[in-house]
Amino acid sequence: MADAGFDGKEVWGVLGEAGVRPVIRLRGGGEAREEARVRAREGWDPEVYRFRGVVEGVFGGMKTRLGGGYLWERKPWTAMARALLELIAYGLRVLLSLLPPPPGYKAIY
């Protein structure tokens, strides 16, 4: 799933080679001349695309609350490790916000 910023020949080519069904909003009002874009327009499902907002909300919350944002790691595996650790930290924060505070402590969330 991606917004119209990823509507390009290179992206469509990589997704086609990988056998992935893209859900990408088309630029230019959905005008399609190339074969990959025509297939994408035919398979467009707004019900699926709306879940992109859910994912963006989770990532936005992680960036805001955890001081995350951009991954400065140079190697993909270190970036993946950092993203995983941030996701775990975010999940723990949400879990702790759902639990009642211990006796004698005031909730800070």
C-alpha positions in Angstrom: 0.0 0.0 0.0 1.3 3.4 -0.9 0.3 6.9 -1.7 0.6 8.6 -5.1 4.2 9.4 -4.5 5.1 5.8 -5.3 3.3 5.8 -8.6 6.3 5.4 -10.8 7.6 3.0 -13.5 10.4 1.6 -11.2 8.1 0.8 -8.3 5.6 -0.9 -10.7 8.3 -2.9 -12.3 9.7 -4.2 -9.0 6.3 -5.1 -7.7 5.4 -6.9 -10.9 8.6 -8.9 -10.8 8.0 -9.8 -7.1 4.4 -10.9 -7.9 3.0 -8.4 -5.4 -0.5 -7.0 -5.9 0.0 -3.2 -5.3 -2.5 -0.9 -3.8 -1.1 2.4 -4.9 -3.2 5.5 -5.5 -2.6 6.7 -9.1 -1.3 10.2 -9.8 -3.1 12.6 -12.2 -6.6 11.6 -11.3 -6.1 7.9 -12.1 -5.2 8.3 -15.7 -3.4 5.2 -16.9 -1.6 4.6 -20.1 0.9 1.9 -19.1 -0.2 -1.7 -18.7 0.8 -2.0 -15.0 -1.1 1.2 -14.1 -4.2 0.0 -16.0 -4.1 -3.3 -14.1 -3.7 -1.3 -10.9 -6.7 0.9 -11.6 -8.8 -2.1 -12.4 -7.8 -3.8 -9.1 -8.2 -0.6 -7.0 -10.1 -1.3 -3.8 -10.7 1.8 -1.6 -11.8 -0.5 1.3 -8.3 -2.0 1.4 -6.6 1.3 0.9 -8.3 2.9 3.9 -6.2 0.6 6.1 -3.1 2.6 5.0 -4.3 5.3 7.4 -4.3 2.9 10.3 -0.7 1.9 9.6 0.3 5.6 9.2 -1.4 6.3 12.5 0.7 3.7 14.3 3.9 4.9 12.8 3.0 8.5 13.5 2.4 7.6 17.1 5.7 5.8 17.4 7.5 8.8 15.9 5.8 11.3 18.2 5.8 9.4 21.5 9.2 7.6 21.2 11.2 10.4 19.6 11.7 8.1 16.6 11.3 9.4 13.1 14.1 8.6 10.7 16.3 5.6 10.9 19.9 6.7 10.6 21.3 3.2 10.4 23.3 2.4 7.3 22.7 -1.4 7.2 19.2 -2.8 6.6 19.5 -5.3 9.5 20.3 -2.6 12.0 17.4 -0.5 10.8 15.1 -3.5 11.1 16.4 -4.1 14.6 15.8 -0.5 15.6 12.3 -0.5 14.1 11.5 -3.8 15.9 12.7 -2.4 19.3 10.7 0.8 18.8 7.6 -1.2 18.0 8.1 -3.3 21.1 8.5 -0.1 23.2 5.4 1.4 21.7 3.4 -1.8 22.4 4.6 -1.8 26.0 3.6 1.8 26.4 0.1 1.1 25.1 -0.1 -2.0 27.4 1.0 0.0 30.4 -1.5 2.7 29.7 -4.3 0.2 29.8 -3.3 -1.2 33.2 -4.4 0.6 36.4 -1.6 2.3 38.3 -0.3 0.5 41.4 -1.7 1.6 44.7 -0.3 4.9 45.9 0.8 6.0 42.4 -0.8 8.5 40.1 -1.2 7.7 36.4 1.1 9.8 34.2 -0.4 9.0 30.7 
